[in-house]
Amino acid sequence: MSAPSTERPLAVVTGASSGIGYELARQFVEHGFDLLIAAEDGGIERAGADLRRDGGAEVQTCQVDLATYDGVERLYQDIAQTGRPVEAIAINAGRGAGGDFTRDTDLRDELNIIDVNVTSTVHLAKRVLPDMVRRGSGKVLFTSSIASTMPGSYQAVYNASKSFVQSFSEAVRNELKDTGVTVTALMPGPTDTNFFERADMMDTKVGAGSKDDPAKVAEQGFEALMKGDDHVVAGSFKNKVQAVAGKVLTDPAKAEMHRKMAEPGSGQ
Ligand SMILES: NC(=O)c1ccc[n+]([C@@H]2O[C@H](COP(=O)([O-])OP(=O)(O)OC[C@H]3O[C@@H](n4cnc5c(N)ncnc54)[C@H](OP(=O)(O)O)[C@@H]3O)[C@@H](O)[C@H]2O)c1
């Protein structure tokens, strides 16, 4: 194990090569943390170089496919090899896919979404939380979504994956009350990242519509994490309205509302 070379606390961010994860990583650097950041592709090295330039932080990168069991284990090995306690972790890596579940989307692609969004989230939390509880301190941020509050017609697997993350986050938070470890769910609405392009949703109303700035979303997520809030609906006022609507509308009504935003061609 390498000895710590700095007094700064260590934070881990998954999915930190772009979008919300990259901006969360920037928040950690700006607030005096060192970082271990992970993502699947080479972009993580670029992100690492940029974050080091922002000044003052040690930034270690881990290029790993979190859709695999071994990938998550490798990330945890890298965390353990720092020899440092994880003060905060943002379990953020995720992706989606738009389209008609029965007649359009690809099974392997959707199983990959579950592997990244659900399985790797559970797996990494299982590894990291026991050390935090033993120490009696630590902060965990799960990137959930407003999508967790509604059945996602034409994004059926994605929304279900985020409902899982939201429920999981709230349950683990409750189990850990009084341990000194806090668990926070970040619930962004549509945010201006690679997400919609990657999900092949640029022809949908939500994909083509206005979106929140990922830097703002990350700032609100970081603030909620530091305060130890249970969740934060980040971004625009519209998202907050949607979160409230999520509590009063029936599931069939929410599914119909989602159809209007996410149906292929709805943005043209
Ligand atoms: N954008 C939105 O409207 C929105 C709204 C609510 C919630 N969210 C959630 O926010 C989180 C971040 O997404 P984003 O919007 O910032 O999109 P993004 O820019 O596409 O970022 C996704 C990040 O996840 C990483 N990732 C994806 N698959 C991975 C894998 N198999 N292994 C390791 N890393 C992987 C990506 O790395 P690579 O590029 O290297 O694969 C990238 O760093 C996701 O959980 C997403 O569901 C997004």
The ligand as a Gaussian input file, in Angstrom:
#p B3LYP/6-31G(d) Opt

LIG

0 1
 N      -27.816000      13.849000     -18.503000
 C      -28.985000      13.720000     -17.919000
 O      -30.002000      14.271000     -18.378000
 C      -29.114000      12.912000     -16.648000
 C      -30.248000      13.088000     -15.853000
 C      -30.381000      12.350000     -14.682000
 C      -29.382000      11.455000     -14.312000
 N      -28.290000      11.297000     -15.095000
 C      -27.258000      10.336000     -14.662000
 O      -26.046000      11.018000     -14.480000
 C      -24.958000      10.094000     -14.546000
 C      -23.874000      10.692000     -15.422000
 O      -24.351000      10.795000     -16.756000
 P      -24.096000      12.094000     -17.665000
 O      -25.391000      12.678000     -17.973000
 O      -23.044000      12.930000     -17.057000
 O      -23.608000      11.395000     -19.023000
 P      -22.160000      11.227000     -19.679000
 O      -21.555000      12.535000     -19.972000
 O      -22.401000      10.266000     -20.802000
 O      -21.296000      10.517000     -18.539000
 C      -21.416000       9.147000     -18.236000
 C      -20.171000       8.693000     -17.491000
 O      -20.349000       7.305000     -17.107000
 C      -19.242000       6.562000     -17.597000
 N      -19.589000       5.190000     -17.938000
 C      -20.615000       4.760000     -18.719000
 N      -20.554000       3.423000     -18.856000
 C      -19.467000       3.011000     -18.143000
 C      -18.868000       1.743000     -17.899000
 N      -19.346000       0.619000     -18.441000
 N      -17.773000       1.695000     -17.111000
 C      -17.236000       2.822000     -16.599000
 N      -17.757000       4.039000     -16.792000
 C      -18.856000       4.128000     -17.558000
 C      -18.792000       7.324000     -18.843000
 O      -17.466000       6.984000     -19.161000
 P      -17.052000       6.539000     -20.665000
 O      -17.439000       7.686000     -21.553000
 O      -15.608000       6.262000     -20.553000
 O      -17.885000       5.301000     -20.954000
 C      -18.931000       8.764000     -18.383000
 O      -17.813000       9.128000     -17.609000
 C      -25.558000       8.794000     -15.074000
 O      -25.751000       7.907000     -13.998000
 C      -26.894000       9.234000     -15.645000
 O      -27.838000       8.197000     -15.640000
 C      -28.123000      12.008000     -16.252000

